[in-house]
């Protein structure tokens, strides 16, 4: 990603290029309580053999830029997963109630074959939800029949993900519009992650990248 493009995108963070949380989007968090998050809870997981600064950048204390390469190592020498630079929201494992992730994301057009957001924890799988990017489409895992957004590249979007644990239900909204409603996958321990996680069996691009800002978590017990 060229430095000029990154500079323009960073400057746009305070402009109308990023929609404000009002109108329909505001209604999504009505009735929820915001969870106070400390910076230390935004734990970056990155290839174990490279310094953090080579895969992660915090721009102006606001925008979190994460990137990874298809041939990168996993997060530890004994970890079976693919290459990733993801943020795990630590010390926020939930098992009951209704929880909501909200954040503004940006996916550069060179990125494909990567998960950009997930709810970790499931009974027979590792995750309850993964949102993947393939050739400009944001999808539910690798399901071409469940496209969450058909044109996700090179624009800021607001993502809201609501997980009702008791009802075993997950609902995904993009820019305030409901795009997906799927069953949960069981288990009683979950947490949110976001960034880029290469899907090794699904045609990763050489470089995968995502930017995030204003990430918040809400709950309703």
C-alpha positions, 0 to 999 in steps of 0.5 A: 500500500503506497504511503500517499494512499495510506496518508489520504485514508488516514486523513479521511478518518475524521471526515465524511468518508467514515460515516458517523454512528447515528440514524439506523446504525445508532439503533443497533447499540440501543439497549446495550452497555458499552464495555470499557476497553483498555489498549492492553486488551487489543492483543496483536497476534502476528507471525512469530518470526518477524517484529511487530512493526513489520506487520502492524501499525497504529496510525495517529493512535486511531487506525490499526493497520494489519497486514500479512503475506501468504508465506508468513509463519503462524503465530507460534512455531507449534501453532497449526493455523495459517499466516495472520496478523489479527487483534484478539480482544483479551480479557473479554471471554463471554458465555452468556448474554448478548454481545455486539462488536462494532468497528469501521473497517477498510479492505484494500483491493489486493486482499483475497482469501482472508478472514477479517473478523471472527467470533472465536469459540464453537462446540465442533469448530474453532469459530462461531463466525468468520467473515472472509474476503474473496475478490471484493466480496465479504462472505460468511466463511467460504460460502458464495451463497451467503455474501455479506457485501458484494463490493467491500474493497477500498472503502470504509464500512461500519461492521456490527456483529450481534451474538445472542448466546442463549438464542444461539444466533449471530446477526451481521450488519454492514453500514446499519443494514442487516446482511446475515443471520445465522445459527450459533455453533455452541460452546460457552466461551467466546471472544472477538478478533479482527485483522487478516487471517489467511485461509490456506486452502482458499486461494490467498493473495500474496499480501493481505491487509485490513485497517480498523478504527473505533472498535467497540464492544457492547453487551446486554445481559 
